[in-house]
Amino acid sequence: MANISPKPNSVSTIIRSFKSAVTRTVGLSPLIIKFGWQSRFHDHIIRNYDEYVHISEYIKNNPANWKTDRFFG
């Protein structure tokens, strides 16, 4: 059977470690903080300048759409 776990130092491993550390830290906090993680993330290799511009504009402009997001509030 093939080993399909994330490779060391891959984006998946780094994200998993970060989320684990934050969840643990929040859990130890005396404050009651409600939050949830996005269950998956989508990574994409930017292959050219046009793609970069498109993704960059999306990142800059996306917060303006948050209030219309079904998960907002």
N, CA, C and O atoms as CSV, one atom per row, in Angstrom:
chain,resi,resn,atom,element,x,y,z
A,1,MET,N,N,0.847,-1.178,0.000
A,1,MET,CA,C,0.000,0.000,0.000
A,1,MET,C,C,0.888,1.236,0.000
A,1,MET,O,O,1.867,1.299,0.743
A,2,ALA,N,N,0.556,2.205,-0.819
A,2,ALA,CA,C,1.352,3.424,-0.942
A,2,ALA,C,C,1.126,4.339,0.254
A,2,ALA,O,O,0.025,4.410,0.800
A,3,ASN,N,N,2.192,5.042,0.654
A,3,ASN,CA,C,2.105,6.013,1.734
A,3,ASN,C,C,1.616,7.336,1.144
A,3,ASN,O,O,2.307,7.955,0.335
A,4,ILE,N,N,0.416,7.764,1.556
A,4,ILE,CA,C,-0.157,8.984,0.974
A,4,ILE,C,C,-0.164,10.150,1.960
A,4,ILE,O,O,-0.784,11.179,1.691
A,5,SER,N,N,0.515,10.003,3.100
A,5,SER,CA,C,0.546,11.106,4.065
A,5,SER,C,C,1.378,12.256,3.508
A,5,SER,O,O,2.239,12.047,2.654
A,6,PRO,N,N,1.119,13.481,3.997
A,6,PRO,CA,C,1.864,14.636,3.486
A,6,PRO,C,C,3.366,14.495,3.713
A,6,PRO,O,O,3.811,13.952,4.724
A,7,LYS,N,N,4.116,14.986,2.772
A,7,LYS,CA,C,5.574,14.945,2.855
A,7,LYS,C,C,6.072,15.986,3.851
A,7,LYS,O,O,5.464,17.049,3.975
A,8,PRO,N,N,7.160,15.710,4.563
A,8,PRO,CA,C,7.725,16.705,5.484
A,8,PRO,C,C,8.028,18.019,4.745
A,8,PRO,O,O,8.495,18.009,3.606
A,9,ASN,N,N,7.756,19.132,5.404
A,9,ASN,CA,C,7.990,20.479,4.873
A,9,ASN,C,C,7.113,20.847,3.676
A,9,ASN,O,O,7.371,21.848,3.008
A,10,SER,N,N,6.089,20.056,3.400
A,10,SER,CA,C,5.165,20.415,2.330
A,10,SER,C,C,4.189,21.459,2.859
A,10,SER,O,O,4.087,21.648,4.071
A,11,VAL,N,N,3.479,22.133,1.976
A,11,VAL,CA,C,2.490,23.122,2.386
A,11,VAL,C,C,1.454,22.468,3.297
A,11,VAL,O,O,1.057,23.057,4.302
A,12,SER,N,N,1.016,21.268,2.959
A,12,SER,CA,C,0.013,20.574,3.774
A,12,SER,C,C,0.506,20.343,5.197
A,12,SER,O,O,-0.242,20.548,6.153
A,13,THR,N,N,1.743,19.923,5.342
A,13,THR,CA,C,2.303,19.671,6.667
A,13,THR,C,C,2.451,20.967,7.450
A,13,THR,O,O,2.164,21.000,8.646
A,14,ILE,N,N,2.887,22.018,6.804
A,14,ILE,CA,C,3.052,23.316,7.471
A,14,ILE,C,C,1.698,23.848,7.936
A,14,ILE,O,O,1.582,24.321,9.066
A,15,ILE,N,N,0.680,23.780,7.090
A,15,ILE,CA,C,-0.663,24.250,7.448
A,15,ILE,C,C,-1.210,23.417,8.606
A,15,ILE,O,O,-1.756,23.969,9.561
A,16,ARG,N,N,-1.069,22.117,8.530
A,16,ARG,CA,C,-1.557,21.238,9.601
A,16,ARG,C,C,-0.886,21.565,10.930
A,16,ARG,O,O,-1.554,21.616,11.963
A,17,SER,N,N,0.421,21.786,10.914
A,17,SER,CA,C,1.150,22.121,12.144
A,17,SER,C,C,0.706,23.467,12.703
A,17,SER,O,O,0.532,23.612,13.913
A,18,PHE,N,N,0.523,24.442,11.835
A,18,PHE,CA,C,0.074,25.771,12.268
A,18,PHE,C,C,-1.311,25.685,12.915
A,18,PHE,O,O,-1.532,26.221,14.000
A,19,LYS,N,N,-2.237,25.003,12.236
A,19,LYS,CA,C,-3.593,24.890,12.756
A,19,LYS,C,C,-3.608,24.156,14.094
A,19,LYS,O,O,-4.370,24.515,14.992
A,20,SER,N,N,-2.787,23.151,14.227
A,20,SER,CA,C,-2.705,22.404,15.472
A,20,SER,C,C,-2.189,23.290,16.607
A,20,SER,O,O,-2.739,23.275,17.708
A,21,ALA,N,N,-1.134,24.060,16.338
A,21,ALA,CA,C,-0.561,24.938,17.363
A,21,ALA,C,C,-1.551,26.023,17.786
A,21,ALA,O,O,-1.673,26.314,18.976
A,22,VAL,N,N,-2.249,26.618,16.837
A,22,VAL,CA,C,-3.226,27.665,17.158
A,22,VAL,C,C,-4.387,27.078,17.952
A,22,VAL,O,O,-4.818,27.668,18.942
A,23,THR,N,N,-4.893,25.935,17.536
A,23,THR,CA,C,-6.004,25.296,18.241
A,23,THR,C,C,-5.605,24.976,19.682
A,23,THR,O,O,-6.384,25.202,20.608
A,24,ARG,N,N,-4.406,24.456,19.869
A,24,ARG,CA,C,-3.919,24.128,21.210
A,24,ARG,C,C,-3.786,25.390,22.066
A,24,ARG,O,O,-4.187,25.396,23.230
A,25,THR,N,N,-3.223,26.460,21.489
A,25,THR,CA,C,-3.047,27.712,22.215
A,25,THR,C,C,-4.386,28.327,22.601
A,25,THR,O,O,-4.552,28.781,23.733
A,26,VAL,N,N,-5.333,28.346,21.684
A,26,VAL,CA,C,-6.663,28.895,21.973
A,26,VAL,C,C,-7.344,28.054,23.058
A,26,VAL,O,O,-8.014,28.600,23.935
A,27,GLY,N,N,-7.177,26.758,23.003
A,27,GLY,CA,C,-7.781,25.883,24.000
A,27,GLY,C,C,-7.245,26.127,25.399
A,27,GLY,O,O,-7.960,25.904,26.376
A,28,LEU,N,N,-6.002,26.581,25.519
A,28,LEU,CA,C,-5.394,26.865,26.816
A,28,LEU,C,C,-5.721,28.263,27.317
A,28,LEU,O,O,-5.449,28.589,28.472
A,29,SER,N,N,-6.294,29.079,26.469
A,29,SER,CA,C,-6.605,30.468,26.815
A,29,SER,C,C,-7.745,30.531,27.823
A,29,SER,O,O,-8.700,29.759,27.732
A,30,PRO,N,N,-7.650,31.468,28.805
A,30,PRO,CA,C,-8.761,31.641,29.743
A,30,PRO,C,C,-9.979,32.315,29.084
A,30,PRO,O,O,-11.074,32.303,29.645
A,31,LEU,N,N,-9.784,32.892,27.909
A,31,LEU,CA,C,-10.886,33.522,27.183
A,31,LEU,C,C,-11.672,32.465,26.423
A,31,LEU,O,O,-11.126,31.442,26.008
A,32,ILE,N,N,-12.937,32.722,26.250
A,32,ILE,CA,C,-13.746,31.808,25.438
A,32,ILE,C,C,-13.764,32.360,24.024
A,32,ILE,O,O,-14.410,33.370,23.746
A,33,ILE,N,N,-13.056,31.697,23.147
A,33,ILE,CA,C,-12.931,32.142,21.759
A,33,ILE,C,C,-13.551,31.072,20.873
A,33,ILE,O,O,-13.088,29.932,20.842
A,34,LYS,N,N,-14.590,31.446,20.163
A,34,LYS,CA,C,-15.227,30.517,19.238
A,34,LYS,C,C,-14.657,30.754,17.834
A,34,LYS,O,O,-14.691,31.874,17.324
A,35,PHE,N,N,-14.163,29.748,17.249
A,35,PHE,CA,C,-13.677,29.843,15.882
A,35,PHE,C,C,-13.723,28.455,15.260
A,35,PHE,O,O,-13.865,27.448,15.954
A,36,GLY,N,N,-13.603,28.424,13.964
A,36,GLY,CA,C,-13.547,27.159,13.254
A,36,GLY,C,C,-12.583,27.267,12.093
A,36,GLY,O,O,-12.387,28.338,11.518
A,37,TRP,N,N,-11.996,26.157,11.765
A,37,TRP,CA,C,-11.059,26.132,10.652
A,37,TRP,C,C,-11.769,25.718,9.373
A,37,TRP,O,O,-12.727,24.945,9.389
A,38,GLN,N,N,-11.279,26.247,8.285
A,38,GLN,CA,C,-11.710,25.766,6.982
A,38,GLN,C,C,-11.182,24.342,6.870
A,38,GLN,O,O,-10.000,24.105,7.119
A,39,SER,N,N,-12.025,23.401,6.505
A,39,SER,CA,C,-11.614,22.000,6.532
A,39,SER,C,C,-10.580,21.656,5.463
A,39,SER,O,O,-9.789,20.730,5.643
A,40,ARG,N,N,-10.578,22.359,4.406
A,40,ARG,CA,C,-9.617,22.115,3.317
A,40,ARG,C,C,-9.096,23.442,2.797
A,40,ARG,O,O,-9.700,24.490,3.025
A,41,PHE,N,N,-8.000,23.393,2.114
A,41,PHE,CA,C,-7.509,24.582,1.438
A,41,PHE,C,C,-7.145,24.175,0.018
A,41,PHE,O,O,-6.889,23.005,-0.267
A,42,HIS,N,N,-7.129,25.142,-0.843
A,42,HIS,CA,C,-6.833,24.883,-2.249
A,42,HIS,C,C,-5.519,25.576,-2.583
A,42,HIS,O,O,-5.424,26.802,-2.530
A,43,ASP,N,N,-4.516,24.793,-2.926
A,43,ASP,CA,C,-3.271,25.411,-3.333
A,43,ASP,C,C,-3.172,25.380,-4.854
A,43,ASP,O,O,-3.735,24.507,-5.514
A,44,HIS,N,N,-2.461,26.332,-5.378
A,44,HIS,CA,C,-2.372,26.481,-6.831
A,44,HIS,C,C,-1.016,27.082,-7.169
A,44,HIS,O,O,-0.607,28.071,-6.560
A,45,ILE,N,N,-0.330,26.506,-8.114
A,45,ILE,CA,C,0.947,27.052,-8.570
A,45,ILE,C,C,0.652,28.162,-9.571
A,45,ILE,O,O,-0.017,27.942,-10.580
A,46,ILE,N,N,1.158,29.353,-9.281
A,46,ILE,CA,C,0.970,30.500,-10.179
A,46,ILE,C,C,2.004,30.366,-11.292
A,46,ILE,O,O,3.208,30.408,-11.041
A,47,ARG,N,N,1.532,30.206,-12.507
A,47,ARG,CA,C,2.423,29.871,-13.613
A,47,ARG,C,C,2.840,31.043,-14.498
A,47,ARG,O,O,3.796,30.935,-15.266
A,48,ASN,N,N,2.117,32.172,-14.387
A,48,ASN,CA,C,2.514,33.302,-15.219
A,48,ASN,C,C,2.028,34.606,-14.583
A,48,ASN,O,O,1.288,34.589,-13.599
A,49,TYR,N,N,2.447,35.718,-15.148
A,49,TYR,CA,C,2.127,37.019,-14.578
A,49,TYR,C,C,0.620,37.316,-14.597
A,49,TYR,O,O,0.094,37.885,-13.641
A,50,ASP,N,N,-0.067,36.940,-15.661
A,50,ASP,CA,C,-1.514,37.184,-15.736
A,50,ASP,C,C,-2.260,36.462,-14.613
A,50,ASP,O,O,-3.175,37.019,-14.007
A,51,GLU,N,N,-1.860,35.215,-14.342
A,51,GLU,CA,C,-2.460,34.476,-13.236
A,51,GLU,C,C,-2.182,35.175,-11.909
A,51,GLU,O,O,-3.061,35.295,-11.055
A,52,TYR,N,N,-0.947,35.630,-11.755
A,52,TYR,CA,C,-0.569,36.348,-10.534
A,52,TYR,C,C,-1.462,37.577,-10.333
A,52,TYR,O,O,-1.968,37.797,-9.233
A,53,VAL,N,N,-1.657,38.368,-11.375
A,53,VAL,CA,C,-2.475,39.583,-11.277
A,53,VAL,C,C,-3.910,39.214,-10.900
A,53,VAL,O,O,-4.507,39.851,-10.032
A,54,HIS,N,N,-4.461,38.194,-11.546
A,54,HIS,CA,C,-5.833,37.769,-11.264
A,54,HIS,C,C,-5.994,37.339,-9.797
A,54,HIS,O,O,-6.938,37.757,-9.127
A,55,ILE,N,N,-5.083,36.517,-9.310
A,55,ILE,CA,C,-5.152,36.027,-7.927
A,55,ILE,C,C,-4.909,37.164,-6.946
A,55,ILE,O,O,-5.569,37.241,-5.910
A,56,SER,N,N,-3.983,38.033,-7.258
A,56,SER,CA,C,-3.688,39.175,-6.396
A,56,SER,C,C,-4.903,40.083,-6.251
A,56,SER,O,O,-5.220,40.530,-5.149
A,57,GLU,N,N,-5.577,40.353,-7.353
A,57,GLU,CA,C,-6.781,41.192,-7.308
A,57,GLU,C,C,-7.886,40.514,-6.496
A,57,GLU,O,O,-8.595,41.176,-5.739
A,58,TYR,N,N,-8.031,39.215,-6.651
A,58,TYR,CA,C,-9.021,38.479,-5.876
A,58,TYR,C,C,-8.745,38.624,-4.376
A,58,TYR,O,O,-9.660,38.891,-3.598
A,59,ILE,N,N,-7.494,38.448,-3.976
A,59,ILE,CA,C,-7.125,38.557,-2.565
A,59,ILE,C,C,-7.387,39.968,-2.041
A,59,ILE,O,O,-7.879,40.131,-0.924
A,60,LYS,N,N,-7.066,40.976,-2.827
A,60,LYS,CA,C,-7.281,42.360,-2.387
A,60,LYS,C,C,-8.764,42.704,-2.289
A,60,LYS,O,O,-9.175,43.404,-1.364
A,61,ASN,N,N,-9.561,42.224,-3.223
A,61,ASN,CA,C,-10.960,42.619,-3.304
A,61,ASN,C,C,-11.915,41.706,-2.538
A,61,ASN,O,O,-13.046,42.109,-2.264
A,62,ASN,N,N,-11.508,40.518,-2.191
A,62,ASN,CA,C,-12.400,39.554,-1.559
A,62,ASN,C,C,-12.998,40.034,-0.234
A,62,ASN,O,O,-14.181,39.780,-0.005
A,63,PRO,N,N,-12.263,40.710,0.652
A,63,PRO,CA,C,-12.886,41.147,1.918
A,63,PRO,C,C,-14.139,42.001,1.731
A,63,PRO,O,O,-15.012,41.998,2.600
A,64,ALA,N,N,-14.248,42.717,0.639
A,64,ALA,CA,C,-15.440,43.533,0.385
A,64,ALA,C,C,-16.685,42.659,0.209
A,64,ALA,O,O,-17.804,43.150,0.352
A,65,ASN,N,N,-16.505,41.375,-0.098
A,65,ASN,CA,C,-17.630,40.458,-0.311
A,65,ASN,C,C,-17.997,39.636,0.923
A,65,ASN,O,O,-18.949,38.858,0.870
A,66,TRP,N,N,-17.273,39.784,2.025
A,66,TRP,CA,C,-17.482,38.931,3.182
A,66,TRP,C,C,-18.896,39.003,3.731
A,66,TRP,O,O,-19.443,37.984,4.152
A,67,LYS,N,N,-19.500,40.190,3.734
A,67,LYS,CA,C,-20.841,40.312,4.320
A,67,LYS,C,C,-21.895,39.538,3.531
A,67,LYS,O,O,-22.964,39.234,4.060
A,68,THR,N,N,-21.604,39.220,2.277
A,68,THR,CA,C,-22.553,38.443,1.483
A,68,THR,C,C,-22.233,36.936,1.527
A,68,THR,O,O,-22.942,36.130,0.924
A,69,ASP,N,N,-21.169,36.567,2.238
A,69,ASP,CA,C,-20.770,35.171,2.347
A,69,ASP,C,C,-21.735,34.414,3.260
A,69,ASP,O,O,-22.169,34.955,4.277
A,70,ARG,N,N,-22.068,33.196,2.917
A,70,ARG,CA,C,-23.031,32.424,3.713
A,70,ARG,C,C,-22.487,32.095,5.100
A,70,ARG,O,O,-23.265,31.760,5.993
A,71,PHE,N,N,-21.176,32.180,5.303
A,71,PHE,CA,C,-20.601,31.881,6.609
A,71,PHE,C,C,-20.376,33.132,7.450
A,71,PHE,O,O,-19.903,33.027,8.581
A,72,PHE,N,N,-20.699,34.299,6.934
A,72,PHE,CA,C,-20.497,35.552,7.669
A,72,PHE,C,C,-21.490,35.665,8.821
A,72,PHE,O,O,-22.671,35.349,8.676
A,73,GLY,N,N,-20.985,36.126,9.975
A,73,GLY,CA,C,-21.857,36.424,11.109
A,73,GLY,C,C,-22.185,35.234,11.895
A,73,GLY,O,O,-22.913,35.327,12.883
